[in-house]
Amino acid sequence: MLPDMDGFGGNGPGWKAYLPALAWFAVVFIGIPACSPPPAELVVANGPDVQILDPQKATSAPDGRVLHALFCGLTQLNPESLKPEPALAEAFGQERGGRGWWFQLRPNLRWSDGRPLTGEDVVASWRRLLHPKTGAAYRNWLFPLEGLDPNNLAQQLEQRQDLPGVHLDGLRLEVRFSIPVPAFAEMCAYHALMPVPPSLRQDSPSTQGSWPSSGPYQLQRRVIRDRIRLSANPYYWRAPKPEAKSLDFLTVESQFTALNLFLAGEVHLVATDVPALAVPALLEREEVLRRQAREHGRQPRTAEFDPVPYWACYFYRINVTRTPLQDRKVRQALNLAVDRKALAAMVGARRPPAYSLVPPLIPDYQPPELPRRNPEKARQLLAEAGFPKGENFPPIELLYNSAEIHRDVAESLQAQWQEVLGIEVRLYNQEWKVVLDAQNRLQYDLSRSSWIGDYLDPSTFLEVFRSDSPHNRCGWEDPEYDRLLDQAQLCEQRQPRLALLQQAEQRLLQYGPILPLFYYTTLELVSSDLRGYVRNPRGYVDWAALSLAKSEEP
């Protein structure tokens, strides 16, 4: 469906009349292959191919978007306030400063195949999340359960049928922690803590990839490297049921392709970044639309492109187990050679330069900051590390995944390090799954990364770099950093707790296993025909609330 708006649709010149402002960077239109099935009612350009449809094992944003349409947690987030609200649990609350939580499950919940969804499913799912054989990256979220031994999980779970710290009495689920977990209600809205069906918990080969779901949609089919087709879940707990009866998540790695599909009306939501080169034209396009609405005396339409701050940071990981990157002075030299302001200006879209890992979006938390660019100091540190003017410095490799923005950033940093430090950085572009695998195996020197906060608290970023975190992927271990995070976990007062987290972040930045580069802004493209979509710093989408409404005729 083409957007129907003055100057960009209807009987006027349509969106094609505006393409000269955008077409100078788009070489060729790449549409959906002719052999593809008819499009769904709602179509999303979702970025790289989804890796896994297991809520407990997935870690990437493309996977997460699909999983939040398929599964539901005890809670869900309000897309405007981002506060947790009842979902599978019709009520919930906390006790003892976050050391205790209770959830009252809704009666008569069902999976999409009609089978009952019970509290036993929740407990069994959390047991699977914790078990080492699952390999779940977020298993540490449940480590604070009262009576749980994280160092002996497999044996403890195999010796008992219940779950330490969790008590189920009919529809009431009580959770007890040994430390305060003040964000647990918000964490329960994340896919890692969502209940998974028995067939997935048993990893049954006969049901592989066709598990029943609990969210607004259920899996209809998946075509690798093309799309995931979802259909409305007839047993979804919430009324009314989703208005859109089908939903497509398209695999679209190229930002240019995603933009062209949107302009052609082939997709209603581009959930990934748009090309940096397109940003000025897209912002100008929004100004034109608003001006036309005012001139015709109509209410302004919902902005299709409107960058706002996002709870995410773009950074490079440094493999501190590799020579010469294990030298702190080398890592500091790399940092001091980076012109973040120039980089942020290049990537555009109102993205601010990042001098910390935690984005400055929490009013009572002021992140510590890295020192600003200092080429002279950078060269001095490199010389002190034994490489004056870059002499005898071995070539290092920078690994990044396929996307225009990642290539542009990598080329910019490559040039800056060559100019300031005289070192050679070789660029390697791979698919995201290859990059992620290399990070997990520490088979890289520098690697492009990002982190989207799972809940609105600095710890969601800082816990990533604990010595034993499966998300660490830098080879960096620091007992003092871990100790500060442990102290923060035990602290029940907010301000002293945030002060400890500030100290931890200062240490993380000081020792440099990462290079923060810029903070994200939301760069999604949203059709003016899409109803129920709310832009927010978390990128959280209430998929059940989305519907498509035809635009009014001028």
Buried (B, 14 or more C-beta within 10 A) or exposed (E): BBBBBBBBBBEEEBBEEBBEBBBEEBEEBBEBEEEEEEBBBBBBBBBBBBBBBBBBBBBBBBBBBBBBBBBBBBBBBBBEEBEBEBBBBBEBEBEEEBBBBBBBBBEEBBBBBEBEBBBEBBBBBBBBBBBEEBEBBBBBBBBBBBEBEBEEBEEBBEEEEEBBBBBBEEBBBBBBBBBBBBBBBBBBBBBBBBBBBBBBBEEEEEBEEBBBBBBBBBBBEBEEEBBBBBBBBEBBBBEEBBBBEBBBBBBBBBBBBBBBBBBBBBBBBBBBBBBBBBBEBBBEBBEBBEEBBEEEEEEEBBBBBBBEBBBBBBBBBBBBEBEBBBBBBBBBBBBBBBBBEEBBEBBBBBBBBBBBBBBBBBEEBEBBBBEEBBBEBBBBBBBBBEBBEBEEBEEBBBBBBBBBBBBBBBBBBBEBBBEBBBBBBEBBBBEBBBBBEBBEEBEBBBBBBBBBBBBBBBBBBBBBBBEEBBBBBBBBBBEEBBBBBBBBBEBEEEEEBBBBBBBBBBBBBBBBBBBBBBBBBBBBBBBBBBBBBBBBBBBBBBBBBBBBEEBEEB
